[in-house]
Amino acid sequence: MKKYTNKSLITKCAFREKRERNGFFMKKYMTYILIFLCIIVITPQVFADDEDLEEEINDTAWIYEQIEAASSNATDEPNINSRSAVVYDRTSGEVIWGKDEKSQRKMASTTKVMTSIVVIENVKDLSQTVTISNKAAGVGGSRLGLHTGDKITVNDLLYGLMLESGNDCAIALGEYVGNSVENFVGMMNEKANNLGLSNTHFVTVNGLDADEHYTTAVELAKLTDYALKNDKFKNIVGTKNYTVTINGYGKAIDNTNELLGYLDGVYGVKTGFTNGANRCLVTSVKRGNMDIISVVLGADTKKDRTRDSIEIIEYAYTNYKIVDVTQNIEKSFEEWKNQNRVKTIKGISKYVDIELGECDNKIIPIKNENIKDIEININSIKIVDAPINRGEKIGKLELKINNETRISIDIIIAEDVNKKDEKKYFFEILSNLKEYYKRAIIHTYEI
C-alpha cells in the first residue's frame, strides 16, 4: 500500500511539473507572438511614410469653412500649430512670413520633391520601363502597390511618387537612376549642395525617418521653387487624378494634396507624414502677380496642417502686394546723379559718367501699410583718381522700408577714364594760356 501511494505521488508530481512546464512555454510563446504583432503594427508608423494611413479629409465643407475663417481673420498675425512654417515669394526669393523657418526638421515625404527633380533631370526618356525589385516591392508605408517583377515606366513611377506618395516608387526610381538607393541619395545631396541648401541633408529617397535626414522650411521652399521651374515637375504635382499603367493594366490614383482643387490658386505640391516629422505640407499658390510657396512642418494632425497652410496663405495675400519699385529707383538715381557730378583727378575728362549695377529683382512683396514708406538712400564718392575702369564700384543705392534694407544696388563707373599724359598736359597748358590771353585782350579793350 505504501509503495502504491509513493508511485501515485510521483505520478502526480510529474504531471504537475509537466503542466507547469507547458504553461511556462505557452506564456513564453504568447509573449513572442504579442511582440511580433506589436512590431508588425508599430513598425510602419515609426519608420515609414504613412500618408495613406492618416485620417482622410473628405469633408469639403470643413475645408471651405477653414478658408472662410482664415479670410475673415487674415489681418491677424498667424497663430499656427505647426512647429515650423514659411511663406516664400517666388518672384523676389524673399520670406514674407515665417515661424522657425531656419530650424532643421525632419520632412517626411516632402523629401520626394528632391527625389523627383533628380530623376527628371537625369533621365532623358521618361517612357523607359522599370522592373520592380524585391526591395522596392517590400517597402512599407504609403505605396502605389507594386509587386516584385512588375513593369512600369519612369513617367508613371513619378506620378505614383508625387500623387500617391509611393515609397515603393521612390525605391524603384532610386535603384533605376542611381544603380542603387545609396548612390541616388548621394545625387540628392549633391543637388542640395549645388543649390546652396546648407541646412538640408538626405539619407532616404522617400522621407523615412533618420537622424541625419532633415531640412528647414525656408530651404524646402527654395528647393520647391527650383523644381517648379521644370515644366514636367510642375505638371505632375498639379495633377489631381491620373491613371498609371502596371504590367499593361491601368490603375487610377489621386493626389494626396488636400488643398489642390479647393483653395484658390493652388497648383501643387506635396504632402508628408511620419511619426518623427509629424504632418507636413508644401503648397504652391498663384493669384494675380503674386506667386508663393507655403511650407508647414511638424503639425500634430492632418487637419492642423491643412488649417495652418490656409491661414498663412490667406494672411500673405490679404496683407501683402507685389510692387515693382523700378521707377522709384531710377527716378531717385537720376535726380541724385544730376546734382552730384563725379569729378576725376588727372583724368582726360573732367567728369565721369556713372550708372547702376545689376539688380536681380526690383519686384518685391511689401506689406500694404508700408508701401507709402519706401525710402531711397544713395551714398557715393564724388572724386575719383584716374585711371579708372568701367564697372568699378564707387557707391551704393539702397531701398529701405521701415529702416530695413530690401534692395541694395552698386553705383559703378559707366566708362573707362584714362590718365592724362604729357602731351595732353602740354595742349591743356596751351589752351589755358590762349584762354588767358584772350581774356586779357578783351579786358584791355574794355579799359
Secondary structure, DSSP 8 states (H G I E B T S, - for coil): -HHHHHHHHHHHHHHHHHHHHHHHHHHHHHHHHHHHHHHHHHHHHHHS--GGGS-----HHHHHHHHHHHHHTTTS----SSSEEEEEETTT--EEEEESTTS-B--GGGGHHHHHHHHHHH-S-TT-EEE--HHHHH--SS-----TT-EEEHHHHHHHHHTS--HHHHHHHHHHHHSSHHHHHHHHHHHHHHTT-TT-B-S-SS----TT-BB-HHHHHHHHHHHHTSHHHHHHHT-SEEEEEETTEEEEEE---TTTTTSTTEEEEEEEEETTTEEEEEEEEEETTEEEEEEEEEESSHHHHHHHHHHHHHHHHHHEEEEE-HHHHHHHHHHHHHH--EEEESBSSSEE-EEE---S--EEEEEGGGGGGEEEEEEE-SEEESSB-TT-EEEEEEEEETTEEEEEEEEEE-S-B-B--HHHHHHHHHHHHHHHHHHHHHHHHH-
